[in-house]
């Protein structure tokens, strides 16, 4: 299935771009993240297992077990703190 990927903040910097469209066979957000990390750099550096990364599915915060669908928009970004 085809999905839209968006990258924000330090993830965007590590990726060297803010967005891309990708074909995936993953059925969940966790599967997509693992699939991307397996591609190597820059994905491994930006969203690798040791990185604390949040994900949103269609502009709603989502946990890693959320299922994907054709045309979904997935955003990756670091945890945000504020005061």
C-alpha positions as CSV (number, residue, x, y, z in Angstrom):
1,X,0.0,0.0,0.0
2,X,1.1,3.6,-0.6
3,X,1.4,5.9,2.5
4,X,2.5,9.5,3.0
5,X,5.3,10.1,5.5
6,X,6.0,13.4,7.2
7,X,9.1,14.2,9.3
8,X,9.3,17.0,11.9
9,X,12.0,18.7,14.0
10,X,15.2,16.6,14.6
11,X,13.7,13.7,12.6
12,X,13.4,16.0,9.6
13,X,16.9,17.3,10.0
14,X,18.3,13.7,10.1
15,X,16.2,12.7,7.1
16,X,17.2,15.7,5.1
17,X,13.6,16.2,3.9
18,X,10.2,16.9,5.4
19,X,8.1,14.3,3.5
20,X,7.9,11.4,1.1
21,X,5.6,8.9,-0.3
22,X,6.4,5.2,0.1
23,X,5.1,1.8,-0.7
24,X,4.9,-0.5,2.3
25,X,3.8,-4.0,3.1
26,X,3.6,-3.2,6.9
27,X,0.2,-3.6,8.5
28,X,0.9,-1.4,11.6
29,X,2.9,1.7,12.6
30,X,5.4,-0.5,14.4
31,X,5.8,-2.6,11.3
32,X,6.3,0.5,9.1
33,X,8.9,1.9,11.5
34,X,10.8,-1.4,11.5
35,X,10.6,-1.6,7.7
36,X,12.1,1.9,7.4
37,X,14.9,1.3,9.9
38,X,15.9,-1.9,7.9
39,X,16.5,0.4,4.9
40,X,19.6,1.8,6.7
41,X,20.6,5.4,6.7
42,X,19.1,8.0,7.0
43,X,16.1,6.1,8.5
44,X,18.1,4.2,11.1
45,X,19.7,7.4,12.4
46,X,16.4,9.4,12.4
47,X,14.0,6.8,13.8
48,X,16.1,3.9,14.9
49,X,15.2,1.7,17.9
50,X,17.2,3.7,20.4
51,X,15.5,6.9,19.3
52,X,12.5,8.2,21.2
53,X,10.1,9.0,18.4
54,X,6.4,9.8,18.5
55,X,4.1,8.9,15.7
56,X,0.8,10.2,14.4
57,X,-1.6,8.6,12.0
58,X,-3.8,10.9,10.0
59,X,-2.9,13.8,12.3
60,X,-3.9,12.0,15.5
61,X,-1.4,10.7,18.0
62,X,-1.2,6.9,17.7
63,X,0.4,4.0,19.4
64,X,2.7,1.6,17.6
65,X,0.0,-1.0,17.1
66,X,-2.3,1.2,15.1
67,X,-3.2,-0.5,11.7
68,X,-2.2,1.2,8.5
69,X,-4.5,1.9,5.5
70,X,-3.9,2.9,1.9
71,X,-3.2,6.6,1.6
72,X,-2.6,7.1,5.3
73,X,-0.4,10.0,6.5
74,X,2.1,9.0,9.1
75,X,4.1,11.7,11.0
76,X,7.4,11.0,12.9
77,X,8.6,13.5,15.5
78,X,10.6,13.6,18.7
79,X,8.9,14.0,22.0
80,X,8.1,17.6,22.8
81,X,8.4,19.3,26.1
82,X,7.4,22.8,27.0
83,X,6.9,25.1,29.9
